[in-house]
Amino acid sequence: MNRFQRYIIRKSFVRLAVIIFGLAMALLFTGLNRSVDQTVSNLPDLVIGTIVFFLVAQGSFRIMKLAK
């Protein structure tokens, strides 16, 4: 097996891991959503939204820093 084939196999495993992680997070957030509906609280949505905002902002600052 040459380096290119090993690279493709490794990338496939990484993509599969990302898909599995995404499905697990979707199931987790669906479970949180049910509890939000029962408690009528927006706190879990606010926490998740804040975390996503900071991750996106951090990535955008890294991209801008690399562009200089």
mmJSON file of the N, C-alpha and C atoms, coordinates in Angstrom:
{"data_MODEL":{"atom_site":{
"group_PDB":["ATOM","ATOM","ATOM","ATOM","ATOM","ATOM","ATOM","ATOM","ATOM","ATOM","ATOM","ATOM","ATOM","ATOM","ATOM","ATOM","ATOM","ATOM","ATOM","ATOM","ATOM","ATOM","ATOM","ATOM","ATOM","ATOM","ATOM","ATOM","ATOM","ATOM","ATOM","ATOM","ATOM","ATOM","ATOM","ATOM","ATOM","ATOM","ATOM","ATOM","ATOM","ATOM","ATOM","ATOM","ATOM","ATOM","ATOM","ATOM","ATOM","ATOM","ATOM","ATOM","ATOM","ATOM","ATOM","ATOM","ATOM","ATOM","ATOM","ATOM","ATOM","ATOM","ATOM","ATOM","ATOM","ATOM","ATOM","ATOM","ATOM","ATOM","ATOM","ATOM","ATOM","ATOM","ATOM","ATOM","ATOM","ATOM","ATOM","ATOM","ATOM","ATOM","ATOM","ATOM","ATOM","ATOM","ATOM","ATOM","ATOM","ATOM","ATOM","ATOM","ATOM","ATOM","ATOM","ATOM","ATOM","ATOM","ATOM","ATOM","ATOM","ATOM","ATOM","ATOM","ATOM","ATOM","ATOM","ATOM","ATOM","ATOM","ATOM","ATOM","ATOM","ATOM","ATOM","ATOM","ATOM","ATOM","ATOM","ATOM","ATOM","ATOM","ATOM","ATOM","ATOM","ATOM","ATOM","ATOM","ATOM","ATOM","ATOM","ATOM","ATOM","ATOM","ATOM","ATOM","ATOM","ATOM","ATOM","ATOM","ATOM","ATOM","ATOM","ATOM","ATOM","ATOM","ATOM","ATOM","ATOM","ATOM","ATOM","ATOM","ATOM","ATOM","ATOM","ATOM","ATOM","ATOM","ATOM","ATOM","ATOM","ATOM","ATOM","ATOM","ATOM","ATOM","ATOM","ATOM","ATOM","ATOM","ATOM","ATOM","ATOM","ATOM","ATOM","ATOM","ATOM","ATOM","ATOM","ATOM","ATOM","ATOM","ATOM","ATOM","ATOM","ATOM","ATOM","ATOM","ATOM","ATOM","ATOM","ATOM","ATOM","ATOM","ATOM","ATOM","ATOM","ATOM","ATOM","ATOM","ATOM","ATOM","ATOM","ATOM"],
"id":[1,2,3,4,5,6,7,8,9,10,11,12,13,14,15,16,17,18,19,20,21,22,23,24,25,26,27,28,29,30,31,32,33,34,35,36,37,38,39,40,41,42,43,44,45,46,47,48,49,50,51,52,53,54,55,56,57,58,59,60,61,62,63,64,65,66,67,68,69,70,71,72,73,74,75,76,77,78,79,80,81,82,83,84,85,86,87,88,89,90,91,92,93,94,95,96,97,98,99,100,101,102,103,104,105,106,107,108,109,110,111,112,113,114,115,116,117,118,119,120,121,122,123,124,125,126,127,128,129,130,131,132,133,134,135,136,137,138,139,140,141,142,143,144,145,146,147,148,149,150,151,152,153,154,155,156,157,158,159,160,161,162,163,164,165,166,167,168,169,170,171,172,173,174,175,176,177,178,179,180,181,182,183,184,185,186,187,188,189,190,191,192,193,194,195,196,197,198,199,200,201,202,203,204],
"type_symbol":["N","C","C","N","C","C","N","C","C","N","C","C","N","C","C","N","C","C","N","C","C","N","C","C","N","C","C","N","C","C","N","C","C","N","C","C","N","C","C","N","C","C","N","C","C","N","C","C","N","C","C","N","C","C","N","C","C","N","C","C","N","C","C","N","C","C","N","C","C","N","C","C","N","C","C","N","C","C","N","C","C","N","C","C","N","C","C","N","C","C","N","C","C","N","C","C","N","C","C","N","C","C","N","C","C","N","C","C","N","C","C","N","C","C","N","C","C","N","C","C","N","C","C","N","C","C","N","C","C","N","C","C","N","C","C","N","C","C","N","C","C","N","C","C","N","C","C","N","C","C","N","C","C","N","C","C","N","C","C","N","C","C","N","C","C","N","C","C","N","C","C","N","C","C","N","C","C","N","C","C","N","C","C","N","C","C","N","C","C","N","C","C","N","C","C","N","C","C","N","C","C","N","C","C"],
"label_atom_id":["N","CA","C","N","CA","C","N","CA","C","N","CA","C","N","CA","C","N","CA","C","N","CA","C","N","CA","C","N","CA","C","N","CA","C","N","CA","C","N","CA","C","N","CA","C","N","CA","C","N","CA","C","N","CA","C","N","CA","C","N","CA","C","N","CA","C","N","CA","C","N","CA","C","N","CA","C","N","CA","C","N","CA","C","N","CA","C","N","CA","C","N","CA","C","N","CA","C","N","CA","C","N","CA","C","N","CA","C","N","CA","C","N","CA","C","N","CA","C","N","CA","C","N","CA","C","N","CA","C","N","CA","C","N","CA","C","N","CA","C","N","CA","C","N","CA","C","N","CA","C","N","CA","C","N","CA","C","N","CA","C","N","CA","C","N","CA","C","N","CA","C","N","CA","C","N","CA","C","N","CA","C","N","CA","C","N","CA","C","N","CA","C","N","CA","C","N","CA","C","N","CA","C","N","CA","C","N","CA","C","N","CA","C","N","CA","C","N","CA","C","N","CA","C","N","CA","C","N","CA","C","N","CA","C","N","CA","C"],
"label_alt_id":[null,null,null,null,null,null,null,null,null,null,null,null,null,null,null,null,null,null,null,null,null,null,null,null,null,null,null,null,null,null,null,null,null,null,null,null,null,null,null,null,null,null,null,null,null,null,null,null,null,null,null,null,null,null,null,null,null,null,null,null,null,null,null,null,null,null,null,null,null,null,null,null,null,null,null,null,null,null,null,null,null,null,null,null,null,null,null,null,null,null,null,null,null,null,null,null,null,null,null,null,null,null,null,null,null,null,null,null,null,null,null,null,null,null,null,null,null,null,null,null,null,null,null,null,null,null,null,null,null,null,null,null,null,null,null,null,null,null,null,null,null,null,null,null,null,null,null,null,null,null,null,null,null,null,null,null,null,null,null,null,null,null,null,null,null,null,null,null,null,null,null,null,null,null,null,null,null,null,null,null,null,null,null,null,null,null,null,null,null,null,null,null,null,null,null,null,null,null,null,null,null,null,null,null],
"label_comp_id":["MET","MET","MET","ASN","ASN","ASN","ARG","ARG","ARG","PHE","PHE","PHE","GLN","GLN","GLN","ARG","ARG","ARG","TYR","TYR","TYR","ILE","ILE","ILE","ILE","ILE","ILE","ARG","ARG","ARG","LYS","LYS","LYS","SER","SER","SER","PHE","PHE","PHE","VAL","VAL","VAL","ARG","ARG","ARG","LEU","LEU","LEU","ALA","ALA","ALA","VAL","VAL","VAL","ILE","ILE","ILE","ILE","ILE","ILE","PHE","PHE","PHE","GLY","GLY","GLY","LEU","LEU","LEU","ALA","ALA","ALA","MET","MET","MET","ALA","ALA","ALA","LEU","LEU","LEU","LEU","LEU","LEU","PHE","PHE","PHE","THR","THR","THR","GLY","GLY","GLY","LEU","LEU","LEU","ASN","ASN","ASN","ARG","ARG","ARG","SER","SER","SER","VAL","VAL","VAL","ASP","ASP","ASP","GLN","GLN","GLN","THR","THR","THR","VAL","VAL","VAL","SER","SER","SER","ASN","ASN","ASN","LEU","LEU","LEU","PRO","PRO","PRO","ASP","ASP","ASP","LEU","LEU","LEU","VAL","VAL","VAL","ILE","ILE","ILE","GLY","GLY","GLY","THR","THR","THR","ILE","ILE","ILE","VAL","VAL","VAL","PHE","PHE","PHE","PHE","PHE","PHE","LEU","LEU","LEU","VAL","VAL","VAL","ALA","ALA","ALA","GLN","GLN","GLN","GLY","GLY","GLY","SER","SER","SER","PHE","PHE","PHE","ARG","ARG","ARG","ILE","ILE","ILE","MET","MET","MET","LYS","LYS","LYS","LEU","LEU","LEU","ALA","ALA","ALA","LYS","LYS","LYS"],
"label_asym_id":["A","A","A","A","A","A","A","A","A","A","A","A","A","A","A","A","A","A","A","A","A","A","A","A","A","A","A","A","A","A","A","A","A","A","A","A","A","A","A","A","A","A","A","A","A","A","A","A","A","A","A","A","A","A","A","A","A","A","A","A","A","A","A","A","A","A","A","A","A","A","A","A","A","A","A","A","A","A","A","A","A","A","A","A","A","A","A","A","A","A","A","A","A","A","A","A","A","A","A","A","A","A","A","A","A","A","A","A","A","A","A","A","A","A","A","A","A","A","A","A","A","A","A","A","A","A","A","A","A","A","A","A","A","A","A","A","A","A","A","A","A","A","A","A","A","A","A","A","A","A","A","A","A","A","A","A","A","A","A","A","A","A","A","A","A","A","A","A","A","A","A","A","A","A","A","A","A","A","A","A","A","A","A","A","A","A","A","A","A","A","A","A","A","A","A","A","A","A","A","A","A","A","A","A"],
"label_entity_id":["1","1","1","1","1","1","1","1","1","1","1","1","1","1","1","1","1","1","1","1","1","1","1","1","1","1","1","1","1","1","1","1","1","1","1","1","1","1","1","1","1","1","1","1","1","1","1","1","1","1","1","1","1","1","1","1","1","1","1","1","1","1","1","1","1","1","1","1","1","1","1","1","1","1","1","1","1","1","1","1","1","1","1","1","1","1","1","1","1","1","1","1","1","1","1","1","1","1","1","1","1","1","1","1","1","1","1","1","1","1","1","1","1","1","1","1","1","1","1","1","1","1","1","1","1","1","1","1","1","1","1","1","1","1","1","1","1","1","1","1","1","1","1","1","1","1","1","1","1","1","1","1","1","1","1","1","1","1","1","1","1","1","1","1","1","1","1","1","1","1","1","1","1","1","1","1","1","1","1","1","1","1","1","1","1","1","1","1","1","1","1","1","1","1","1","1","1","1","1","1","1","1","1","1"],
"label_seq_id":[1,1,1,2,2,2,3,3,3,4,4,4,5,5,5,6,6,6,7,7,7,8,8,8,9,9,9,10,10,10,11,11,11,12,12,12,13,13,13,14,14,14,15,15,15,16,16,16,17,17,17,18,18,18,19,19,19,20,20,20,21,21,21,22,22,22,23,23,23,24,24,24,25,25,25,26,26,26,27,27,27,28,28,28,29,29,29,30,30,30,31,31,31,32,32,32,33,33,33,34,34,34,35,35,35,36,36,36,37,37,37,38,38,38,39,39,39,40,40,40,41,41,41,42,42,42,43,43,43,44,44,44,45,45,45,46,46,46,47,47,47,48,48,48,49,49,49,50,50,50,51,51,51,52,52,52,53,53,53,54,54,54,55,55,55,56,56,56,57,57,57,58,58,58,59,59,59,60,60,60,61,61,61,62,62,62,63,63,63,64,64,64,65,65,65,66,66,66,67,67,67,68,68,68],
"pdbx_PDB_ins_code":[null,null,null,null,null,null,null,null,null,null,null,null,null,null,null,null,null,null,null,null,null,null,null,null,null,null,null,null,null,null,null,null,null,null,null,null,null,null,null,null,null,null,null,null,null,null,null,null,null,null,null,null,null,null,null,null,null,null,null,null,null,null,null,null,null,null,null,null,null,null,null,null,null,null,null,null,null,null,null,null,null,null,null,null,null,null,null,null,null,null,null,null,null,null,null,null,null,null,null,null,null,null,null,null,null,null,null,null,null,null,null,null,null,null,null,null,null,null,null,null,null,null,null,null,null,null,null,null,null,null,null,null,null,null,null,null,null,null,null,null,null,null,null,null,null,null,null,null,null,null,null,null,null,null,null,null,null,null,null,null,null,null,null,null,null,null,null,null,null,null,null,null,null,null,null,null,null,null,null,null,null,null,null,null,null,null,null,null,null,null,null,null,null,null,null,null,null,null,null,null,null,null,null,null],
"Cartn_x":[0.849,0.0,0.903,0.654,1.497,0.981,1.708,1.365,0.018,-0.299,-1.572,-2.744,-2.669,-3.747,-3.906,-2.793,-2.868,-3.486,-3.147,-3.715,-5.226,-5.695,-7.127,-7.856,-7.283,-7.908,-7.973,-6.897,-6.879,-7.929,-8.045,-9.048,-10.458,-10.672,-11.984,-12.351,-11.374,-11.646,-11.957,-11.256,-11.51,-12.91,-13.275,-14.614,-15.695,-15.482,-16.434,-16.551,-15.439,-15.463,-16.237,-16.065,-16.798,-18.289,-18.665,-20.08,-20.679,-19.979,-20.477,-20.588,-19.59,-19.641,-20.832,-21.068,-22.205,-23.535,-23.653,-24.891,-25.084,-23.992,-24.084,-24.503,-23.948,-24.326,-25.776,-26.232,-27.63,-28.564,-28.212,-29.029,-29.001,-27.841,-27.724,-28.554,-28.45,-29.185,-30.684,-31.081,-32.498,-33.009,-32.2,-32.569,-32.664,-31.731,-31.797,-33.032,-33.372,-34.53,-35.812,-35.908,-37.092,-37.184,-36.05,-36.081,-36.405,-35.969,-36.298,-37.793,-38.397,-39.832,-40.596,-40.075,-40.761,-40.585,-39.413,-39.147,-39.385,-39.624,-39.841,-38.68,-37.461,-36.259,-35.451,-34.927,-34.086,-32.609,-32.268,-30.877,-29.997,-30.416,-29.548,-29.288,-30.29,-30.095,-29.115,-29.207,-28.312,-26.874,-26.68,-25.335,-24.721,-25.465,-24.956,-24.676,-25.56,-25.352,-24.12,-23.877,-22.705,-21.42,-21.419,-20.242,-19.951,-20.982,-20.796,-20.292,-20.849,-20.404,-18.915,-18.445,-17.036,-16.135,-16.583,-15.785,-15.661,-16.756,-16.73,-15.883,-16.019,-15.232,-13.742,-13.388,-11.985,-11.429,-12.201,-11.755,-11.598,-12.517,-12.415,-11.198,-10.881,-9.686,-8.414,-8.412,-7.244,-7.059,-8.169,-8.094,-7.59,-8.086,-7.64,-6.161,-5.707,-4.294,-3.404,-3.861,-3.079,-3.054,-4.08,-4.173,-3.181,-2.696,-1.779,-0.44],
"Cartn_y":[-1.167,0.0,1.241,2.151,3.337,4.448,5.555,6.639,7.256,7.382,7.98,7.145,5.833,4.963,5.036,5.084,5.223,6.557,7.599,8.919,8.906,8.299,8.229,7.428,6.323,5.511,6.298,6.994,7.79,8.889,9.575,10.628,10.058,8.848,8.218,7.934,7.463,7.207,8.498,9.563,10.847,11.341,11.227,11.661,10.826,9.536,8.669,9.052,9.372,9.786,11.097,12.023,13.295,13.066,12.179,11.874,11.244,10.305,9.649,10.666,11.541,12.574,13.506,13.888,14.755,14.105,12.823,12.113,12.03,11.787,11.725,13.072,14.159,15.49,15.806,15.369,15.602,14.87,13.642,12.905,13.565,14.037,14.71,15.986,16.794,18.053,17.821,16.745,16.419,16.098,15.39,15.108,16.381,17.328,18.61,19.391,19.298,20.021,19.543,18.245,17.733,18.294,18.363,18.897,20.387,21.105,22.525,22.696,21.843,21.93,21.669,20.789,20.462,21.553,22.186,23.179,24.609,24.804,26.119,27.065,26.572,27.358,27.488,28.692,28.927,28.837,28.494,28.476,27.508,26.256,25.374,25.913,26.496,27.081,28.245,29.048,30.189,29.73,28.713,28.202,27.626,26.802,26.19,27.261,28.225,29.317,30.137,30.38,31.139,30.373,29.076,28.253,28.252,28.074,28.066,29.429,30.504,31.847,32.033,31.637,31.82,30.939,29.735,28.872,29.473,29.995,30.61,31.884,32.691,33.922,33.6,32.591,32.201,31.749,30.958,30.51,31.653,32.622,33.755,34.623,34.791,35.556,34.836,33.511,32.751,32.932,32.898,33.074,34.465,35.482,36.853,37.013,36.356,36.437,35.787,34.663,33.997,34.788,35.59,36.353,37.52,37.938,39.092,38.778],
"Cartn_z":[0.0,0.0,0.0,-0.911,-0.985,-0.069,-0.024,0.899,0.578,-0.708,-1.095,-0.604,-0.741,-0.276,1.243,1.965,3.419,3.807,3.055,3.306,3.11,2.034,1.745,2.826,3.246,4.299,5.603,5.948,7.179,7.12,5.979,5.821,5.944,5.42,5.507,6.959,7.738,9.151,9.9,9.579,10.232,9.876,8.619,8.207,8.88,8.993,9.674,11.143,11.783,13.186,13.354,12.426,12.489,12.319,11.414,11.202,12.458,13.062,14.271,15.408,15.541,16.575,16.342,15.101,14.789,15.122,14.812,15.16,16.67,17.388,18.852,19.425,18.892,19.371,19.035,17.863,17.494,18.455,18.801,19.757,21.131,21.542,22.827,22.849,21.792,21.761,21.628,20.977,20.904,22.299,23.071,24.451,25.269,25.058,25.758,25.335,24.071,23.567,24.233,24.475,25.154,26.564,27.27,28.624,28.613,27.566,27.46,27.272,26.449,26.242,27.53,28.358,29.601,30.648,30.693,31.732,31.263,29.976,29.374,29.715,29.534,29.803,28.522,28.292,27.119,27.456,28.677,29.112,28.309,28.053,27.249,25.843,25.215,23.883,23.941,24.99,25.138,25.359,26.153,26.426,25.156,24.443,23.215,22.166,22.032,21.081,21.403,22.683,23.097,22.787,23.046,22.755,21.26,20.448,18.985,18.511,19.063,18.68,18.941,20.127,20.454,19.591,19.264,18.386,16.991,16.463,15.133,15.145,16.192,16.289,16.382,17.156,17.289,15.941,15.21,13.891,12.913,12.968,12.044,12.366,13.648,13.995,13.56,13.646,13.168,11.66,10.919,9.472,9.136,9.851,9.579,9.927,10.993,11.383,10.322,9.752,8.709,7.408,7.178,5.931,5.898,7.053,7.087,6.494],
"occupancy":[1.0,1.0,1.0,1.0,1.0,1.0,1.0,1.0,1.0,1.0,1.0,1.0,1.0,1.0,1.0,1.0,1.0,1.0,1.0,1.0,1.0,1.0,1.0,1.0,1.0,1.0,1.0,1.0,1.0,1.0,1.0,1.0,1.0,1.0,1.0,1.0,1.0,1.0,1.0,1.0,1.0,1.0,1.0,1.0,1.0,1.0,1.0,1.0,1.0,1.0,1.0,1.0,1.0,1.0,1.0,1.0,1.0,1.0,1.0,1.0,1.0,1.0,1.0,1.0,1.0,1.0,1.0,1.0,1.0,1.0,1.0,1.0,1.0,1.0,1.0,1.0,1.0,1.0,1.0,1.0,1.0,1.0,1.0,1.0,1.0,1.0,1.0,1.0,1.0,1.0,1.0,1.0,1.0,1.0,1.0,1.0,1.0,1.0,1.0,1.0,1.0,1.0,1.0,1.0,1.0,1.0,1.0,1.0,1.0,1.0,1.0,1.0,1.0,1.0,1.0,1.0,1.0,1.0,1.0,1.0,1.0,1.0,1.0,1.0,1.0,1.0,1.0,1.0,1.0,1.0,1.0,1.0,1.0,1.0,1.0,1.0,1.0,1.0,1.0,1.0,1.0,1.0,1.0,1.0,1.0,1.0,1.0,1.0,1.0,1.0,1.0,1.0,1.0,1.0,1.0,1.0,1.0,1.0,1.0,1.0,1.0,1.0,1.0,1.0,1.0,1.0,1.0,1.0,1.0,1.0,1.0,1.0,1.0,1.0,1.0,1.0,1.0,1.0,1.0,1.0,1.0,1.0,1.0,1.0,1.0,1.0,1.0,1.0,1.0,1.0,1.0,1.0,1.0,1.0,1.0,1.0,1.0,1.0,1.0,1.0,1.0,1.0,1.0,1.0],
"B_iso_or_equiv":[0.0,0.0,0.0,0.0,0.0,0.0,0.0,0.0,0.0,0.0,0.0,0.0,0.0,0.0,0.0,0.0,0.0,0.0,0.0,0.0,0.0,0.0,0.0,0.0,0.0,0.0,0.0,0.0,0.0,0.0,0.0,0.0,0.0,0.0,0.0,0.0,0.0,0.0,0.0,0.0,0.0,0.0,0.0,0.0,0.0,0.0,0.0,0.0,0.0,0.0,0.0,0.0,0.0,0.0,0.0,0.0,0.0,0.0,0.0,0.0,0.0,0.0,0.0,0.0,0.0,0.0,0.0,0.0,0.0,0.0,0.0,0.0,0.0,0.0,0.0,0.0,0.0,0.0,0.0,0.0,0.0,0.0,0.0,0.0,0.0,0.0,0.0,0.0,0.0,0.0,0.0,0.0,0.0,0.0,0.0,0.0,0.0,0.0,0.0,0.0,0.0,0.0,0.0,0.0,0.0,0.0,0.0,0.0,0.0,0.0,0.0,0.0,0.0,0.0,0.0,0.0,0.0,0.0,0.0,0.0,0.0,0.0,0.0,0.0,0.0,0.0,0.0,0.0,0.0,0.0,0.0,0.0,0.0,0.0,0.0,0.0,0.0,0.0,0.0,0.0,0.0,0.0,0.0,0.0,0.0,0.0,0.0,0.0,0.0,0.0,0.0,0.0,0.0,0.0,0.0,0.0,0.0,0.0,0.0,0.0,0.0,0.0,0.0,0.0,0.0,0.0,0.0,0.0,0.0,0.0,0.0,0.0,0.0,0.0,0.0,0.0,0.0,0.0,0.0,0.0,0.0,0.0,0.0,0.0,0.0,0.0,0.0,0.0,0.0,0.0,0.0,0.0,0.0,0.0,0.0,0.0,0.0,0.0,0.0,0.0,0.0,0.0,0.0,0.0],
"pdbx_formal_charge":[null,null,null,null,null,null,null,null,null,null,null,null,null,null,null,null,null,null,null,null,null,null,null,null,null,null,null,null,null,null,null,null,null,null,null,null,null,null,null,null,null,null,null,null,null,null,null,null,null,null,null,null,null,null,null,null,null,null,null,null,null,null,null,null,null,null,null,null,null,null,null,null,null,null,null,null,null,null,null,null,null,null,null,null,null,null,null,null,null,null,null,null,null,null,null,null,null,null,null,null,null,null,null,null,null,null,null,null,null,null,null,null,null,null,null,null,null,null,null,null,null,null,null,null,null,null,null,null,null,null,null,null,null,null,null,null,null,null,null,null,null,null,null,null,null,null,null,null,null,null,null,null,null,null,null,null,null,null,null,null,null,null,null,null,null,null,null,null,null,null,null,null,null,null,null,null,null,null,null,null,null,null,null,null,null,null,null,null,null,null,null,null,null,null,null,null,null,null,null,null,null,null,null,null],
"auth_seq_id":[1,1,1,2,2,2,3,3,3,4,4,4,5,5,5,6,6,6,7,7,7,8,8,8,9,9,9,10,10,10,11,11,11,12,12,12,13,13,13,14,14,14,15,15,15,16,16,16,17,17,17,18,18,18,19,19,19,20,20,20,21,21,21,22,22,22,23,23,23,24,24,24,25,25,25,26,26,26,27,27,27,28,28,28,29,29,29,30,30,30,31,31,31,32,32,32,33,33,33,34,34,34,35,35,35,36,36,36,37,37,37,38,38,38,39,39,39,40,40,40,41,41,41,42,42,42,43,43,43,44,44,44,45,45,45,46,46,46,47,47,47,48,48,48,49,49,49,50,50,50,51,51,51,52,52,52,53,53,53,54,54,54,55,55,55,56,56,56,57,57,57,58,58,58,59,59,59,60,60,60,61,61,61,62,62,62,63,63,63,64,64,64,65,65,65,66,66,66,67,67,67,68,68,68],
"auth_comp_id":["MET","MET","MET","ASN","ASN","ASN","ARG","ARG","ARG","PHE","PHE","PHE","GLN","GLN","GLN","ARG","ARG","ARG","TYR","TYR","TYR","ILE","ILE","ILE","ILE","ILE","ILE","ARG","ARG","ARG","LYS","LYS","LYS","SER","SER","SER","PHE","PHE","PHE","VAL","VAL","VAL","ARG","ARG","ARG","LEU","LEU","LEU","ALA","ALA","ALA","VAL","VAL","VAL","ILE","ILE","ILE","ILE","ILE","ILE","PHE","PHE","PHE","GLY","GLY","GLY","LEU","LEU","LEU","ALA","ALA","ALA","MET","MET","MET","ALA","ALA","ALA","LEU","LEU","LEU","LEU","LEU","LEU","PHE","PHE","PHE","THR","THR","THR","GLY","GLY","GLY","LEU","LEU","LEU","ASN","ASN","ASN","ARG","ARG","ARG","SER","SER","SER","VAL","VAL","VAL","ASP","ASP","ASP","GLN","GLN","GLN","THR","THR","THR","VAL","VAL","VAL","SER","SER","SER","ASN","ASN","ASN","LEU","LEU","LEU","PRO","PRO","PRO","ASP","ASP","ASP","LEU","LEU","LEU","VAL","VAL","VAL","ILE","ILE","ILE","GLY","GLY","GLY","THR","THR","THR","ILE","ILE","ILE","VAL","VAL","VAL","PHE","PHE","PHE","PHE","PHE","PHE","LEU","LEU","LEU","VAL","VAL","VAL","ALA","ALA","ALA","GLN","GLN","GLN","GLY","GLY","GLY","SER","SER","SER","PHE","PHE","PHE","ARG","ARG","ARG","ILE","ILE","ILE","MET","MET","MET","LYS","LYS","LYS","LEU","LEU","LEU","ALA","ALA","ALA","LYS","LYS","LYS"],
"auth_asym_id":["A","A","A","A","A","A","A","A","A","A","A","A","A","A","A","A","A","A","A","A","A","A","A","A","A","A","A","A","A","A","A","A","A","A","A","A","A","A","A","A","A","A","A","A","A","A","A","A","A","A","A","A","A","A","A","A","A","A","A","A","A","A","A","A","A","A","A","A","A","A","A","A","A","A","A","A","A","A","A","A","A","A","A","A","A","A","A","A","A","A","A","A","A","A","A","A","A","A","A","A","A","A","A","A","A","A","A","A","A","A","A","A","A","A","A","A","A","A","A","A","A","A","A","A","A","A","A","A","A","A","A","A","A","A","A","A","A","A","A","A","A","A","A","A","A","A","A","A","A","A","A","A","A","A","A","A","A","A","A","A","A","A","A","A","A","A","A","A","A","A","A","A","A","A","A","A","A","A","A","A","A","A","A","A","A","A","A","A","A","A","A","A","A","A","A","A","A","A","A","A","A","A","A","A"],
"auth_atom_id":["N","CA","C","N","CA","C","N","CA","C","N","CA","C","N","CA","C","N","CA","C","N","CA","C","N","CA","C","N","CA","C","N","CA","C","N","CA","C","N","CA","C","N","CA","C","N","CA","C","N","CA","C","N","CA","C","N","CA","C","N","CA","C","N","CA","C","N","CA","C","N","CA","C","N","CA","C","N","CA","C","N","CA","C","N","CA","C","N","CA","C","N","CA","C","N","CA","C","N","CA","C","N","CA","C","N","CA","C","N","CA","C","N","CA","C","N","CA","C","N","CA","C","N","CA","C","N","CA","C","N","CA","C","N","CA","C","N","CA","C","N","CA","C","N","CA","C","N","CA","C","N","CA","C","N","CA","C","N","CA","C","N","CA","C","N","CA","C","N","CA","C","N","CA","C","N","CA","C","N","CA","C","N","CA","C","N","CA","C","N","CA","C","N","CA","C","N","CA","C","N","CA","C","N","CA","C","N","CA","C","N","CA","C","N","CA","C","N","CA","C","N","CA","C","N","CA","C","N","CA","C","N","CA","C","N","CA","C"],
"pdbx_PDB_model_num":[1,1,1,1,1,1,1,1,1,1,1,1,1,1,1,1,1,1,1,1,1,1,1,1,1,1,1,1,1,1,1,1,1,1,1,1,1,1,1,1,1,1,1,1,1,1,1,1,1,1,1,1,1,1,1,1,1,1,1,1,1,1,1,1,1,1,1,1,1,1,1,1,1,1,1,1,1,1,1,1,1,1,1,1,1,1,1,1,1,1,1,1,1,1,1,1,1,1,1,1,1,1,1,1,1,1,1,1,1,1,1,1,1,1,1,1,1,1,1,1,1,1,1,1,1,1,1,1,1,1,1,1,1,1,1,1,1,1,1,1,1,1,1,1,1,1,1,1,1,1,1,1,1,1,1,1,1,1,1,1,1,1,1,1,1,1,1,1,1,1,1,1,1,1,1,1,1,1,1,1,1,1,1,1,1,1,1,1,1,1,1,1,1,1,1,1,1,1,1,1,1,1,1,1]
}}}
